[in-house]
Amino acid sequence: MVSPESFAQNYEREQRPLNEEEIRAGWGNYTAEYGVPEALVIEPTSRCDMGTCPACYMNSECGRGDDMTPETFANVLACIKESLPEGEKLGQVWIPGGEPTLVDNLPEIINASKDVAGEVCLVTNGLNLANYEYARDLIERSDLDEIAITLSSGNADLDNLLRAADDDPIWRQVPEGDVDAVLAEGRGITSGAECDFHERVMQGIVNVSQIKKELDKDFRVAINLNMHHGADLDELLRAVEDRGGHIDLVLFQAFQPAGRGVVGTSRSFEWQAHTEEMWREYIRQAEEAIRDGRLGAAVFVDPAPREIEEALDLENCPFYEKAVETPAFDQYGRVRANVVS
């Protein structure tokens, strides 16, 4: 995540690609202070085909933004290589966005990133993976270790709501913002048939899972699942299984204000506020799903509040990982030092 201060500074800077010397200087300054990281993020674009998710750190408008140029990407990789000891690689490179599947040369970016990392993980909203032909071509051409698809909720109604801006007409379908009523009644909430984000993303998850089997590819089908009071892991797993898919890994993300979340508040945020009950229920569901073979693994990747961490003894929970700062190269080749993962 990005702090309010760094977020504001990042977007006030001049929006232009850095040259090789500037990229090398920025990476050199980072490694001089923090050392070479175990993992890093490369953002090939700030464009997104959604642009409404309240907590997105990009704060980009739908369809607007810039792509990383081939020259910038080559310079970024060259600087990373120079900083690595002979014969060594980073542990992981994550490729998010914006939305990376909007970039035409995504397979080339993924494969070239393998030169500097043991694993390359694609992070996507999953919308374009609903197109089977696109998903198969991407997977065939890419040396990926993980495809992580982001869901605001495993519940269809709540997923569509939590992706929507506060002024979206979708909110008229919610009685006085009553999330419990939404979860209990199954209202079929969408922004219109053509904009049912959840349905498209679920199809993308199933496509990726089935293509993995068809091509006998060895990568993880992962879900970045936002935690909320509905505690919906069981619901998500059932829905994927009913469609013939399988999830290898769930990365639980507890809400933190970032991006759009620092420029105001959202009616969706209160549904994602930390509670001991919420954490306890997600952990219970994860333990049960792994024990029953319905899920390969689970990781809680964002920090819980200290009082919840102590109450649930999360330091001894096998799924809980302390957050660490991970650097990110944005589409212009600039380095941010405070992406927490």
PyMOL commands that set and color helices and strands:
alter all, ss='L'
color gray80, all
select helices_A, chain A and resi 4-12+20-34+70-83+100-102+106-113+128-130+132-141+156-162+169-173+175-177+179-185+193-195+197-215+233-242+259-262+269-272+276-291+306-311+314-316
alter helices_A, ss='H'
color red, helices_A
select strands_A, chain A and resi 39-42+90-95+117-124+146-151+220-226+249-253+297-300+325-329+335-340
alter strands_A, ss='S'
color yellow, strands_A
deselect
rebuild
show_as cartoon
